[in-house]
């Protein structure tokens, strides 16, 4: 999905002029959080860049970058990002902001994960009770994190029972399914807070350091893909790591809760 945001071009640019475009692949969790609606107008105002968002899972974002179909990506799967850089598709990854993953589930909490001592113990309890668990199953950053958590808990997801249900879709679809089935699901906190159809579902477990969720910016290699707008991507990166970005990212709240914390190095 391409989401092009053009804000007040007739005001920002002389008549007949057009904004410079940067194509940025972002995760569905970033889009679902609502933060893009805050950042993109400010980017247009401050830099003159029209950022076209391609909203996909992290795995697909990396594939778009490898193919030279986007100028940069903003994703949240550190191990996959480091492999991407090592393969020469991007010169580096730059951390921008973070939040955390949370376990959502029915208010009755049949697996009693709310009293678990760790994320691993929470998953062990889900497996022991064969309580329905919804997986995004879409090679996204959230899906990769969930798979890693199951492995740490001593399980391979391919060996789990029929109670483990993979939807092969984005965060919104996974949350809707979890609400319909009153099932457990792993979500990033921002997507959950911005989600409207909560039903009786609630955050049942959070706070384990294993649930840390880092978002990073990766510009594509200009040597590999000289046709891309590397200069525009560099200007976008400069803005995303600026005091203006920090103020907007740290100041973005829903229901009184801060959704992201800026942590870009100068």
Secondary structure, DSSP 8 states (H G I E B T S, - for coil): -EEE----HHHHS-TT---EEEEEEEEHHHHHHTHHHHHHHHHHHHH-EEEEEEEE-HHHHHHHHHTT-SSEEEE--HHHHHHHHHTTSBS--EEEEEEEEEEEEETT-TT-GGG-SSHHHHHHHHHHHT--EEE--SS-HHHHHHHHHHHHTT--GGGS-TTEEE--S-HHHHHHHHHHHT-EEEEEHHHHHT-S--TTEEEEE---GGGEEEEEEEEB-TTT-TTS-HHHHHHHHHHHTSHHHHHHHHT-EETTEE--EE----
